[in-house]
Amino acid sequence: MACVGLQAQESVSLDSCRAMALRGNKVLRQHDVKIEAAGWQRREAAAAYKPSVDLEAMYLYNSRQLALVDKDQLLPTKSFNLEKQGYEYNLVVNPMTGQPLVVDGQPVPSTVALLPKDALTYNIHNVFAGALTITQPIYMGGKIKAMNELTHYAEQLAMSMRASAVEDVICEVDAAYWQVVSLKAKQKLAQSYVKLVEALDKDVQAMVDNGVATKTSKLSVDVKLNEANIDLTKVNNGLTLSRMLLAQVCGLPVNEHFTLADEDKEREPAALRDTNSDMAQVLARRNDVHSLELATKIYDQKAQVALSEMRPTIAAVAAAHLTNPNTYNGFKNRFGGALSIGAMIKVPLWHWGGLTAKYRAAQAEAVVKQLELDDVKDKIQLQVSQARFRYQEALKTYEMTRANLAVADENLRIAQVAFKEGVSTTDDVLAAQTAWLKANSELIDADIDIRLCDTYLAKVTGTLTGY
């Protein structure tokens, strides 16, 4: 669809190239996915404020049954003694001594209660258990609040990094776009230069034929003509490769050919940009500064998360549980359940300084990020100053190259007239043509340099917006 659209239109503007590059750039797509992931992480952190509901189920097979005794048990019994007003063991009395009969150091009971082993053996071959638990955090030491702040800043950081990537893509597109425009202009210039040398070659050949010029002059012109054709070939190849690069940057097939809006028309001088920007406003607009500020806040919240592990935590818990077998009313191999409700509190007491060290480390990382931010702000001031000087230098260079071109045009005209009048040599004309070629080439470079400097200045001052 993009290719059909390009073929249908006559030319593609710089804004169109930017738009195509932003739509198809794979790096920006990665940033879009990162923004989406950060959004889900923010929602995950927000969910920690709400109660969590969990359902657990378990099945366990045991190879053996559970026996509380190893054999049948005989338990001694007691009878109530009216005289003593209390219960006493029923014991066998020795009729000769009137004392309880003792065997192996133990008195012998006269009556016993039988407790069979089978009655205390339970079938636990198949055990089922399930629970529905609701947990509501009440106080987590500030961890939930810190995590919500952290994920909020992380989402903003992902957006800020994408904005920085957009600026990088725009600069890349501008460089490729103006490179094509520059080489297209140099291609026309090289073609004009070849025509100039060819015209001179014909004139010198006619003079040689008439005996008014030597073959040495003709050979000098031939050499210049060969050099001009070689330069034209290099420009043609460079233009083809530059078009491929621009197509690749715009997300199009590299063999896609399209005409740029600025390559076949006379361009007006670039509009002057105000280079006097308030540094505070520049720092406020810079995406990289904003990203570092968000990173500093993220590390501050990481320190708060580490601090929360040193504080007590409180949570309320409610559960409905079901087991089979159950012991709620004897031991039965059937499902039985109950409800439970309570609260949990955890108070860190002593971890040999581990939690404190973790908190101090997180604080140190936050300080490092703050120092990085301060360092970047200082470097940005130098970067903006350099960009301003470079832009002003490009403007002066452009004005000087325009003046040089006017001189070169006049010098070439005078040399051509003098050659036709026979008062100058071919070397004079070739020198004038070479100077004319150089002046035109420098003017093209100066014009493109202004536009690239303008884009770079807009980027470093944070005014490269609208995309």
Summary of the structure (lengths in Angstrom):
residues: 467
radius of gyration: 46.2
end to end distance: 21.7
largest distance: 171.9
contacts: 1312
relative contact order: 0.12
helix: 60%
strand: 17%
